[in-house]
Amino acid sequence: MSNAISNVSEKDFATFTAQGKVIIDFWAAWCGPCRMQGQILDQAASDFAANDIKVGKVNVDEEGELARKFGVSSIPTLVLFKDGKAIKTLVGMQQADALIKHFA
């Protein structure tokens, strides 16, 4: 995982998503598509940073309550936040350029 991507837990979730543009990747280690999504996010870390987008990952096996709070029933699920508010939920693998366009 890139240094530009943070593991996020329930205790630091509100602080992590409070300001700016944030992508939260809900994933699990046993999920093949989640690992592929993680590679896409890692490879685009510099593109996200250039667009002032922070990326965080939430392991649904460790943070089940947080996943339930956002209605995550399939993974990978990406929730996009702007200044602390969820603005879009995307289920399934997403390409980096499409994610960046959601914040335009």
N, C-alpha and C positions, 0 to 999 in steps of 0.2 A: 504494500500500500504506500502510495506517495506521501511524503511529509506534509503535503498541502491538504491532505484529507485526514479528518479527525474522527476518531471513534467517539460517539456521543451516547450518553446514558440519560436516564430520566432526571438525575440530579443536575446535569448541566445543559439539558435540552433547551430550556427557556432562555438561558443566557446566550447559547450558541446561535439561536434563531432570532434573537431580539432585534437586531439591526442589519440592514442591508439585504442583499440577495443571497439566499441559501438553498442548496439542494440537500435533502436528506434522503439517503439510500437505505431503505429497509431491506435487509438481506439475512441470509443464514449460510453458514459454512458448508452445509450439505447440498446446497442448491446450485446446480450447474449454471443455469442462466444468471444467477446472482454473481457467480465468479466471473462470467463473461462481462456483465455490467460493470463489475469492479475494475476490470482491465480497461474498459472504455473510459471510465472516470479517471483512472490513474494516468492513462496516456494523454488525456486532455487537461490535466491539472494546470498546466501553464496557461492554456486558453481560458479556463475558468478564472484564474487569478487575474489575467489581463482584463477581464470583464467584471472585476470586483465581485465574483461569485464564490462564496465559501461552500465547501462540500463536506458533509458529515455522513457517517455510516452508523446505523442502528441495527444491532444484531437482534433479530426478533426472538431468538431462543433465550437470550439473556434479558431482554427488555420487552417482555410480552405485554405488560400493561401499557407501555407507550405505543406499541403496535396497535393494540385494541383502541386506544384513544383516537388514532387516526384511521380506523377502519381498515387496517391492512389485513386482507384475507388471502392474497396471493403475493408471491414475491418473484422477482424484485418489484418493489413499489417505490417510486420516487415522489416525494412531496416537495414542491417548490414553495419557498417562503419569501415574502418581501416585508421587511420591517416587522417581523414577528407574526405576520398573518399568513396562513396557508392560502396560496393563490391557485394552485393546480396540483392534482394528483394524477400520476401516470403509472399505469400497471404494465409490466413487461419491460423488456430491454429497450433502451432509448439511446440514440446517437448523441454525441456531445453537441454538435452544431444545432440540433433541434432543441436541446435543453437551453442553450444560450439564447435562442430566438424567443423562447417563452418569456424572457425578461426584457425583451426589446420594447 
